[in-house]
Amino acid sequence: MLEGVARSFAFGATLAAAVGPIAVLILNYGIRSGLRQAAAAGFGAALADFIYALTAFSIGSILLGRLTRYEHTLRIVSALVLVALGTWVAARAVRSADNRLDLTAREDLSHPLVTTFVLTMVNPLTIVFFSTFATQLPVRSSTTAAVAFALSLFLGSLMIQMVFAAGGATLSRYISRPAWIKAINLASGVVIAAFGMVGLFENAA
């Protein structure tokens, strides 16, 4: 039991530590809107991980295995969402005049928790990772174990997401020029959109 909890925690932390579009988005929330918004974004990503973990650990890989039938479609949808989100963030940065950018306003970029939750849920790699990891834990005979492992994975994921959130919020304290914020927002949007474009090209066939 304790070994499974430890493995789940480590898996959640490792999964979240991969620097991808979600990490970039959380960092951007921290830089632009502060720790509160970034933490909400991180919680949204961790919550999606928890739902996948609880599903995988309680039902096994049956349901998640069926979802892999739609892996190609999910990849396309996820890529399109990333392109749209990245383009929106970049375009918003371009439209923002330097002399109107107020660093004290802590303007919200969107709905952080919902945005990262949805992006994580539609990521087909998440489905594959969880359906595979579920087979390595002794959860078939114990609902209590399934819940404990899912909560442990959630905490591992949340820990790393909060590191990204705090990192972005900390960077914002050292960025005093509005032009820097604008450049970071633009770069974040371009990177997020680039992840989506790569996904589209890889699944164009």
Secondary structure as GFF3:
##gff-version 3
##sequence-region A 1 205
A	DSSP	alpha_helix	2	17	.	.	.	ID=ss1
A	DSSP	alpha_helix	21	33	.	.	.	ID=ss2
A	DSSP	alpha_helix	35	59	.	.	.	ID=ss3
A	DSSP	alpha_helix	62	67	.	.	.	ID=ss4
A	DSSP	three_ten_helix	68	70	.	.	.	ID=ss5
A	DSSP	alpha_helix	71	95	.	.	.	ID=ss6
A	DSSP	three_ten_helix	98	100	.	.	.	ID=ss7
A	DSSP	alpha_helix	112	121	.	.	.	ID=ss8
A	DSSP	alpha_helix	124	133	.	.	.	ID=ss9
A	DSSP	three_ten_helix	134	136	.	.	.	ID=ss10
A	DSSP	alpha_helix	143	174	.	.	.	ID=ss11
A	DSSP	alpha_helix	178	202	.	.	.	ID=ss12
###
